[in-house]
Amino acid sequence: VKTLFRVPLLMEENGVFHFLSSRLHLIPKSNYDQSLMIKWRDLAER
Protein backbone atom coordinates (compact mmCIF):
# COMPACT_ATOMS: atom_id res chain seq x y z
CA VAL A 1 0.00 0.00 0.00
CA LYS A 2 1.47 3.28 -1.10
CA THR A 3 -0.15 5.36 1.66
CA LEU A 4 -2.45 4.70 4.56
CA PHE A 5 -5.16 6.71 2.79
CA ARG A 6 -5.40 3.97 0.12
CA VAL A 7 -6.52 1.30 2.62
CA PRO A 8 -10.24 2.29 2.66
CA LEU A 9 -10.20 2.49 -1.14
CA LEU A 10 -8.75 -1.00 -1.43
CA MET A 11 -11.28 -2.29 1.09
CA GLU A 12 -14.14 -0.85 -0.95
CA GLU A 13 -12.75 -2.16 -4.25
CA ASN A 14 -12.42 -5.67 -2.81
CA GLY A 15 -15.87 -5.76 -1.22
CA VAL A 16 -14.65 -5.81 2.37
CA PHE A 17 -17.22 -3.25 3.53
CA HIS A 18 -20.07 -5.28 2.03
CA PHE A 19 -18.69 -8.49 3.58
CA LEU A 20 -18.36 -6.94 7.04
CA SER A 21 -21.79 -5.33 6.95
CA SER A 22 -23.42 -8.63 6.01
CA ARG A 23 -21.47 -10.66 8.59
CA LEU A 24 -22.16 -8.14 11.35
CA HIS A 25 -25.80 -7.66 10.25
CA LEU A 26 -25.31 -3.94 9.74
CA ILE A 27 -27.75 -1.98 7.63
CA PRO A 28 -25.96 0.57 5.44
CA LYS A 29 -27.41 4.03 5.10
CA SER A 30 -29.72 4.24 2.13
CA ASN A 31 -28.42 7.71 1.30
CA TYR A 32 -24.78 6.61 0.90
CA ASP A 33 -23.08 9.27 -1.16
CA GLN A 34 -20.41 8.17 -3.63
CA SER A 35 -19.00 11.70 -3.64
CA LEU A 36 -17.43 10.95 -0.26
CA MET A 37 -15.33 8.16 -1.77
CA ILE A 38 -14.44 10.39 -4.72
CA LYS A 39 -13.15 13.03 -2.32
CA TRP A 40 -11.27 10.37 -0.35
CA ARG A 41 -9.70 9.06 -3.58
CA ASP A 42 -8.54 12.60 -4.43
CA LEU A 43 -6.99 12.88 -0.97
CA ALA A 44 -5.22 9.53 -1.33
CA GLU A 45 -3.72 10.46 -4.68
CA ARG A 46 -2.06 13.65 -3.44
N, C-alpha and C positions, 0 to 999 in steps of 0.2 A: 504494500500500500504506500503510495507516494506521500500522502499526508493523512493525518487523522480525520480531516474533513471528508475524505472519500469513503470512510467506513459506512456511514448511513446510506450513501448512494449505492455502494456494492450490496448492502443488505437489501435494499429495495429491488435492485436489478435481479437478484437471485431469489426473490420471493420469501426472504426470511421474515419480513413483517407479517405477511399473510399467514405463514406457517405458525408463528408465535401467537397471533391473534386467534387462530382456530384452535390451537392446542390449549390456550389459556381461557378459551371461551369469552374473548373480548369482542365487543361490538364496535367496529370502527365508526367514526362520525360519518354521517351521510353527506355532509357538506365538505368533505376533504378537498382541499384546494391544491391542485397540481402546481400552482405558481410558487408555493412554498418550496417544493423540491427544485424548481427551476432556479430560484434565488439561491438555494443551498448549493446547487451545482456551480453557479457562477462564483460563489465564495470559494468553493473547493478548487476551482481552476485558476485562482489568482496566484 
